[in-house]
Amino acid sequence: MDIAALLAEYANLPRLADGRIDYAHADKAPVLSCFVTYQGKILLLKRSCKVRAYQGKWCTVAGYVDEVKPLQEKALQELKNELGIKPEYVAKLALGEPYEFQDTELHKTWNIHPMLVVLKQPIEVNIDWEHADFEWIDPARLAEYDTVPMLAESLRRALAAG
């Protein structure tokens, strides 16, 4: 995927101090949604009350595509930041088919890039401030959770890539 071409659409948005794109007040944003898996289970994360959107909803490792770097590299960065997962624990990264979703409640269109992350071994999950809890679940149980919008579709696309 050509990340530079993807981000060209957002060239006029403000920048953070480190040069990344600031999507805080944008009506559209590209995001990476990483489904961490091990032995057929997926890791769900419950969003904390400290995040801007979807507080208390179950989700996965996610982040803005806010700089020109390969999505696999961005995924590894998010895994380390949010869970403390080191690259050497990752057996496979597979990018699913991206899609757009318009959240009318937030007045934002998400350009979602689902990714499957297969771990080599079990890990100790160390959640950061963005999350309040976590659970390893069978993917078939996802509908039992109060998730961020379209998480089931993102999971479907991530698993199809694997």
VOTINU-397879 format. One record per residue (C-alpha): residue number from 1; residue in one letter; chain; x, y, z. Coordinates in steps of 0.25 Angstrom, whole numbers, plus 5000, padded with zeros to 4 digits. Each point is the difference from the previous one (the first is absolute). Example, Ala and Ser with C-alpha at 12.3 -4.5 7.8 and 13.67 -1.06 7.14 Angstrom:
residues 2
<r><nr>1</nr><rest>a</rest><kette>A</kette><east>5049</east><north>4982</north><up>5031</up></r>
<r><nr>2</nr><rest>s</rest><kette>A</kette><east>5006</east><north>5014</north><up>4998</up></r>
end
This chain:
residues 162
<r><nr>1</nr><rest>m</rest><kette>A</kette><east>5000</east><north>5000</north><up>5000</up></r>
<r><nr>2</nr><rest>d</rest><kette>A</kette><east>5005</east><north>5014</north><up>4996</up></r>
<r><nr>3</nr><rest>i</rest><kette>A</kette><east>4999</east><north>5007</north><up>5014</up></r>
<r><nr>4</nr><rest>a</rest><kette>A</kette><east>5005</east><north>5013</north><up>4994</up></r>
<r><nr>5</nr><rest>a</rest><kette>A</kette><east>4989</east><north>5000</north><up>4990</up></r>
<r><nr>6</nr><rest>l</rest><kette>A</kette><east>4990</east><north>4997</north><up>5011</up></r>
<r><nr>7</nr><rest>l</rest><kette>A</kette><east>5005</east><north>5011</north><up>5009</up></r>
<r><nr>8</nr><rest>a</rest><kette>A</kette><east>5000</east><north>5010</north><up>4988</up></r>
<r><nr>9</nr><rest>e</rest><kette>A</kette><east>4985</east><north>5002</north><up>5003</up></r>
<r><nr>10</nr><rest>y</rest><kette>A</kette><east>5003</east><north>5005</north><up>5014</up></r>
<r><nr>11</nr><rest>a</rest><kette>A</kette><east>5012</east><north>5010</north><up>4996</up></r>
<r><nr>12</nr><rest>n</rest><kette>A</kette><east>4992</east><north>5012</north><up>5004</up></r>
<r><nr>13</nr><rest>l</rest><kette>A</kette><east>4998</east><north>4995</north><up>5015</up></r>
<r><nr>14</nr><rest>p</rest><kette>A</kette><east>5008</east><north>5006</north><up>5011</up></r>
<r><nr>15</nr><rest>r</rest><kette>A</kette><east>5012</east><north>4992</north><up>5005</up></r>
<r><nr>16</nr><rest>l</rest><kette>A</kette><east>5004</east><north>4996</north><up>5014</up></r>
<r><nr>17</nr><rest>a</rest><kette>A</kette><east>5013</east><north>5005</north><up>5006</up></r>
<r><nr>18</nr><rest>d</rest><kette>A</kette><east>5007</east><north>4987</north><up>4995</up></r>
<r><nr>19</nr><rest>g</rest><kette>A</kette><east>4995</east><north>5002</north><up>4986</up></r>
<r><nr>20</nr><rest>r</rest><kette>A</kette><east>4988</east><north>4990</north><up>5000</up></r>
<r><nr>21</nr><rest>i</rest><kette>A</kette><east>4987</east><north>5004</north><up>4994</up></r>
<r><nr>22</nr><rest>d</rest><kette>A</kette><east>4990</east><north>5005</north><up>5011</up></r>
<r><nr>23</nr><rest>y</rest><kette>A</kette><east>4986</east><north>4994</north><up>4997</up></r>
<r><nr>24</nr><rest>a</rest><kette>A</kette><east>4993</east><north>5005</north><up>5012</up></r>
<r><nr>25</nr><rest>h</rest><kette>A</kette><east>4991</east><north>5009</north><up>4993</up></r>
<r><nr>26</nr><rest>a</rest><kette>A</kette><east>5000</east><north>4994</north><up>4986</up></r>
<r><nr>27</nr><rest>d</rest><kette>A</kette><east>4987</east><north>4994</north><up>4995</up></r>
<r><nr>28</nr><rest>k</rest><kette>A</kette><east>5008</east><north>4988</north><up>4994</up></r>
<r><nr>29</nr><rest>a</rest><kette>A</kette><east>5012</east><north>4992</north><up>5004</up></r>
<r><nr>30</nr><rest>p</rest><kette>A</kette><east>5007</east><north>4987</north><up>4996</up></r>
<r><nr>31</nr><rest>v</rest><kette>A</kette><east>5002</east><north>4990</north><up>5012</up></r>
<r><nr>32</nr><rest>l</rest><kette>A</kette><east>5007</east><north>4987</north><up>5002</up></r>
<r><nr>33</nr><rest>s</rest><kette>A</kette><east>4992</east><north>4989</north><up>5007</up></r>
<r><nr>34</nr><rest>c</rest><kette>A</kette><east>5009</east><north>4989</north><up>5005</up></r>
<r><nr>35</nr><rest>f</rest><kette>A</kette><east>4994</east><north>4987</north><up>5004</up></r>
<r><nr>36</nr><rest>v</rest><kette>A</kette><east>5010</east><north>4992</north><up>5009</up></r>
<r><nr>37</nr><rest>t</rest><kette>A</kette><east>4998</east><north>4985</north><up>5000</up></r>
<r><nr>38</nr><rest>y</rest><kette>A</kette><east>5006</east><north>4988</north><up>5006</up></r>
<r><nr>39</nr><rest>q</rest><kette>A</kette><east>4996</east><north>4986</north><up>4999</up></r>
<r><nr>40</nr><rest>g</rest><kette>A</kette><east>4986</east><north>5004</north><up>4994</up></r>
<r><nr>41</nr><rest>k</rest><kette>A</kette><east>4997</east><north>5010</north><up>5010</up></r>
<r><nr>42</nr><rest>i</rest><kette>A</kette><east>4999</east><north>5016</north><up>4998</up></r>
<r><nr>43</nr><rest>l</rest><kette>A</kette><east>5004</east><north>5010</north><up>5010</up></r>
<r><nr>44</nr><rest>l</rest><kette>A</kette><east>4989</east><north>5010</north><up>5003</up></r>
<r><nr>45</nr><rest>l</rest><kette>A</kette><east>5003</east><north>5013</north><up>5007</up></r>
<r><nr>46</nr><rest>k</rest><kette>A</kette><east>4990</east><north>5009</north><up>5008</up></r>
<r><nr>47</nr><rest>r</rest><kette>A</kette><east>5002</east><north>5015</north><up>4997</up></r>
<r><nr>48</nr><rest>s</rest><kette>A</kette><east>5003</east><north>5008</north><up>5013</up></r>
<r><nr>49</nr><rest>c</rest><kette>A</kette><east>4993</east><north>5013</north><up>5004</up></r>
<r><nr>50</nr><rest>k</rest><kette>A</kette><east>5012</east><north>5008</north><up>4996</up></r>
<r><nr>51</nr><rest>v</rest><kette>A</kette><east>4999</east><north>4998</north><up>4985</up></r>
<r><nr>52</nr><rest>r</rest><kette>A</kette><east>4992</east><north>5010</north><up>4991</up></r>
<r><nr>53</nr><rest>a</rest><kette>A</kette><east>4990</east><north>4990</north><up>4993</up></r>
<r><nr>54</nr><rest>y</rest><kette>A</kette><east>4993</east><north>4987</north><up>5003</up></r>
<r><nr>55</nr><rest>q</rest><kette>A</kette><east>5003</east><north>5000</north><up>5015</up></r>
<r><nr>56</nr><rest>g</rest><kette>A</kette><east>4997</east><north>4987</north><up>5007</up></r>
<r><nr>57</nr><rest>k</rest><kette>A</kette><east>4998</east><north>4993</north><up>4986</up></r>
<r><nr>58</nr><rest>w</rest><kette>A</kette><east>5008</east><north>4987</north><up>4997</up></r>
<r><nr>59</nr><rest>c</rest><kette>A</kette><east>5010</east><north>5001</north><up>4989</up></r>
<r><nr>60</nr><rest>t</rest><kette>A</kette><east>5014</east><north>4996</north><up>4995</up></r>
<r><nr>61</nr><rest>v</rest><kette>A</kette><east>5013</east><north>5006</north><up>4999</up></r>
<r><nr>62</nr><rest>a</rest><kette>A</kette><east>4998</east><north>5013</north><up>4991</up></r>
<r><nr>63</nr><rest>g</rest><kette>A</kette><east>5006</east><north>5012</north><up>4996</up></r>
<r><nr>64</nr><rest>y</rest><kette>A</kette><east>5000</east><north>5012</north><up>4990</up></r>
<r><nr>65</nr><rest>v</rest><kette>A</kette><east>5008</east><north>4998</north><up>4987</up></r>
<r><nr>66</nr><rest>d</rest><kette>A</kette><east>5006</east><north>5013</north><up>5002</up></r>
<r><nr>67</nr><rest>e</rest><kette>A</kette><east>5014</east><north>4999</north><up>4994</up></r>
<r><nr>68</nr><rest>v</rest><kette>A</kette><east>5006</east><north>4995</north><up>4987</up></r>
<r><nr>69</nr><rest>k</rest><kette>A</kette><east>5005</east><north>4986</north><up>5005</up></r>
<r><nr>70</nr><rest>p</rest><kette>A</kette><east>4996</east><north>4986</north><up>4996</up></r>
<r><nr>71</nr><rest>l</rest><kette>A</kette><east>4987</east><north>4995</north><up>5007</up></r>
<r><nr>72</nr><rest>q</rest><kette>A</kette><east>5008</east><north>4988</north><up>5005</up></r>
<r><nr>73</nr><rest>e</rest><kette>A</kette><east>5010</east><north>5009</north><up>5007</up></r>
<r><nr>74</nr><rest>k</rest><kette>A</kette><east>4988</east><north>5009</north><up>5005</up></r>
<r><nr>75</nr><rest>a</rest><kette>A</kette><east>4994</east><north>4987</north><up>5006</up></r>
<r><nr>76</nr><rest>l</rest><kette>A</kette><east>5012</east><north>4996</north><up>5007</up></r>
<r><nr>77</nr><rest>q</rest><kette>A</kette><east>5002</east><north>5013</north><up>5006</up></r>
<r><nr>78</nr><rest>e</rest><kette>A</kette><east>4985</east><north>5000</north><up>5005</up></r>
<r><nr>79</nr><rest>l</rest><kette>A</kette><east>5002</east><north>4986</north><up>5006</up></r>
<r><nr>80</nr><rest>k</rest><kette>A</kette><east>5012</east><north>5005</north><up>5007</up></r>
<r><nr>81</nr><rest>n</rest><kette>A</kette><east>4994</east><north>5013</north><up>5005</up></r>
<r><nr>82</nr><rest>e</rest><kette>A</kette><east>4986</east><north>4994</north><up>5004</up></r>
<r><nr>83</nr><rest>l</rest><kette>A</kette><east>5004</east><north>4986</north><up>5005</up></r>
<r><nr>84</nr><rest>g</rest><kette>A</kette><east>5015</east><north>4999</north><up>5001</up></r>
<r><nr>85</nr><rest>i</rest><kette>A</kette><east>5001</east><north>4990</north><up>4989</up></r>
<r><nr>86</nr><rest>k</rest><kette>A</kette><east>5014</east><north>4999</north><up>4994</up></r>
<r><nr>87</nr><rest>p</rest><kette>A</kette><east>5001</east><north>4997</north><up>4985</up></r>
<r><nr>88</nr><rest>e</rest><kette>A</kette><east>5007</east><north>4987</north><up>5003</up></r>
<r><nr>89</nr><rest>y</rest><kette>A</kette><east>4987</east><north>4994</north><up>5006</up></r>
<r><nr>90</nr><rest>v</rest><kette>A</kette><east>4993</east><north>5003</north><up>4987</up></r>
<r><nr>91</nr><rest>a</rest><kette>A</kette><east>4999</east><north>4988</north><up>4990</up></r>
<r><nr>92</nr><rest>k</rest><kette>A</kette><east>4992</east><north>5006</north><up>4989</up></r>
<r><nr>93</nr><rest>l</rest><kette>A</kette><east>4994</east><north>5014</north><up>4996</up></r>
<r><nr>94</nr><rest>a</rest><kette>A</kette><east>4989</east><north>4999</north><up>4989</up></r>
<r><nr>95</nr><rest>l</rest><kette>A</kette><east>4992</east><north>5012</north><up>4995</up></r>
<r><nr>96</nr><rest>g</rest><kette>A</kette><east>4986</east><north>4999</north><up>4997</up></r>
<r><nr>97</nr><rest>e</rest><kette>A</kette><east>4991</east><north>5007</north><up>4990</up></r>
<r><nr>98</nr><rest>p</rest><kette>A</kette><east>4998</east><north>5015</north><up>5005</up></r>
<r><nr>99</nr><rest>y</rest><kette>A</kette><east>4987</east><north>5006</north><up>5000</up></r>
<r><nr>100</nr><rest>e</rest><kette>A</kette><east>4993</east><north>5013</north><up>5004</up></r>
<r><nr>101</nr><rest>f</rest><kette>A</kette><east>4989</east><north>5001</north><up>5011</up></r>
<r><nr>102</nr><rest>q</rest><kette>A</kette><east>4993</east><north>5013</north><up>5003</up></r>
<r><nr>103</nr><rest>d</rest><kette>A</kette><east>4997</east><north>5002</north><up>5015</up></r>
<r><nr>104</nr><rest>t</rest><kette>A</kette><east>4988</east><north>5010</north><up>5000</up></r>
<r><nr>105</nr><rest>e</rest><kette>A</kette><east>5000</east><north>5001</north><up>5015</up></r>
<r><nr>106</nr><rest>l</rest><kette>A</kette><east>5015</east><north>5005</north><up>5000</up></r>
<r><nr>107</nr><rest>h</rest><kette>A</kette><east>4999</east><north>5007</north><up>4986</up></r>
<r><nr>108</nr><rest>k</rest><kette>A</kette><east>5012</east><north>4993</north><up>4996</up></r>
<r><nr>109</nr><rest>t</rest><kette>A</kette><east>5003</east><north>4990</north><up>4988</up></r>
<r><nr>110</nr><rest>w</rest><kette>A</kette><east>5010</east><north>4990</north><up>5004</up></r>
<r><nr>111</nr><rest>n</rest><kette>A</kette><east>5009</east><north>4994</north><up>4989</up></r>
<r><nr>112</nr><rest>i</rest><kette>A</kette><east>5003</east><north>4987</north><up>5007</up></r>
<r><nr>113</nr><rest>h</rest><kette>A</kette><east>5012</east><north>4991</north><up>4997</up></r>
<r><nr>114</nr><rest>p</rest><kette>A</kette><east>4998</east><north>4986</north><up>5007</up></r>
<r><nr>115</nr><rest>m</rest><kette>A</kette><east>5012</east><north>4992</north><up>5003</up></r>
<r><nr>116</nr><rest>l</rest><kette>A</kette><east>5002</east><north>4986</north><up>5005</up></r>
<r><nr>117</nr><rest>v</rest><kette>A</kette><east>5011</east><north>4998</north><up>5010</up></r>
<r><nr>118</nr><rest>v</rest><kette>A</kette><east>5004</east><north>4986</north><up>5003</up></r>
<r><nr>119</nr><rest>l</rest><kette>A</kette><east>5009</east><north>4998</north><up>5013</up></r>
<r><nr>120</nr><rest>k</rest><kette>A</kette><east>5011</east><north>4989</north><up>5001</up></r>
<r><nr>121</nr><rest>q</rest><kette>A</kette><east>4998</east><north>4998</north><up>5014</up></r>
<r><nr>122</nr><rest>p</rest><kette>A</kette><east>4991</east><north>5004</north><up>5012</up></r>
<r><nr>123</nr><rest>i</rest><kette>A</kette><east>5003</east><north>5014</north><up>5005</up></r>
<r><nr>124</nr><rest>e</rest><kette>A</kette><east>4998</east><north>5008</north><up>5013</up></r>
<r><nr>125</nr><rest>v</rest><kette>A</kette><east>4990</east><north>5011</north><up>4996</up></r>
<r><nr>126</nr><rest>n</rest><kette>A</kette><east>5004</east><north>5013</north><up>5006</up></r>
<r><nr>127</nr><rest>i</rest><kette>A</kette><east>4989</east><north>5010</north><up>4996</up></r>
<r><nr>128</nr><rest>d</rest><kette>A</kette><east>5002</east><north>5015</north><up>4999</up></r>
<r><nr>129</nr><rest>w</rest><kette>A</kette><east>4992</east><north>5012</north><up>5004</up></r>
<r><nr>130</nr><rest>e</rest><kette>A</kette><east>4991</east><north>4998</north><up>4988</up></r>
<r><nr>131</nr><rest>h</rest><kette>A</kette><east>4994</east><north>4987</north><up>5006</up></r>
<r><nr>132</nr><rest>a</rest><kette>A</kette><east>4993</east><north>4996</north><up>5013</up></r>
<r><nr>133</nr><rest>d</rest><kette>A</kette><east>4999</east><north>4985</north><up>4998</up></r>
<r><nr>134</nr><rest>f</rest><kette>A</kette><east>5003</east><north>4989</north><up>4990</up></r>
<r><nr>135</nr><rest>e</rest><kette>A</kette><east>4995</east><north>4986</north><up>4997</up></r>
<r><nr>136</nr><rest>w</rest><kette>A</kette><east>5004</east><north>4989</north><up>4991</up></r>
<r><nr>137</nr><rest>i</rest><kette>A</kette><east>4988</east><north>4994</north><up>4993</up></r>
<r><nr>138</nr><rest>d</rest><kette>A</kette><east>4996</east><north>4991</north><up>4989</up></r>
<r><nr>139</nr><rest>p</rest><kette>A</kette><east>4996</east><north>5009</north><up>4988</up></r>
<r><nr>140</nr><rest>a</rest><kette>A</kette><east>4987</east><north>4993</north><up>4999</up></r>
<r><nr>141</nr><rest>r</rest><kette>A</kette><east>4996</east><north>5007</north><up>5013</up></r>
<r><nr>142</nr><rest>l</rest><kette>A</kette><east>5003</east><north>5014</north><up>4995</up></r>
<r><nr>143</nr><rest>a</rest><kette>A</kette><east>4985</east><north>5004</north><up>4999</up></r>
<r><nr>144</nr><rest>e</rest><kette>A</kette><east>4999</east><north>4998</north><up>5015</up></r>
<r><nr>145</nr><rest>y</rest><kette>A</kette><east>5008</east><north>5012</north><up>5003</up></r>
<r><nr>146</nr><rest>d</rest><kette>A</kette><east>4996</east><north>5015</north><up>4999</up></r>
<r><nr>147</nr><rest>t</rest><kette>A</kette><east>5011</east><north>5004</north><up>4989</up></r>
<r><nr>148</nr><rest>v</rest><kette>A</kette><east>5004</east><north>5012</north><up>4992</up></r>
<r><nr>149</nr><rest>p</rest><kette>A</kette><east>4992</east><north>5001</north><up>4987</up></r>
<r><nr>150</nr><rest>m</rest><kette>A</kette><east>5003</east><north>4990</north><up>4989</up></r>
<r><nr>151</nr><rest>l</rest><kette>A</kette><east>5010</east><north>4992</north><up>5008</up></r>
<r><nr>152</nr><rest>a</rest><kette>A</kette><east>4994</east><north>4987</north><up>4995</up></r>
<r><nr>153</nr><rest>e</rest><kette>A</kette><east>5002</east><north>5004</north><up>4986</up></r>
<r><nr>154</nr><rest>s</rest><kette>A</kette><east>5014</east><north>5004</north><up>5003</up></r>
<r><nr>155</nr><rest>l</rest><kette>A</kette><east>5003</east><north>4987</north><up>5006</up></r>
<r><nr>156</nr><rest>r</rest><kette>A</kette><east>4993</east><north>4993</north><up>4988</up></r>
<r><nr>157</nr><rest>r</rest><kette>A</kette><east>5010</east><north>5007</north><up>4991</up></r>
<r><nr>158</nr><rest>a</rest><kette>A</kette><east>5012</east><north>4998</north><up>5008</up></r>
<r><nr>159</nr><rest>l</rest><kette>A</kette><east>4997</east><north>4985</north><up>5001</up></r>
<r><nr>160</nr><rest>a</rest><kette>A</kette><east>4998</east><north>4999</north><up>4985</up></r>
<r><nr>161</nr><rest>a</rest><kette>A</kette><east>5014</east><north>5005</north><up>4998</up></r>
<r><nr>162</nr><rest>g</rest><kette>A</kette><east>5006</east><north>4990</north><up>5009</up></r>
end
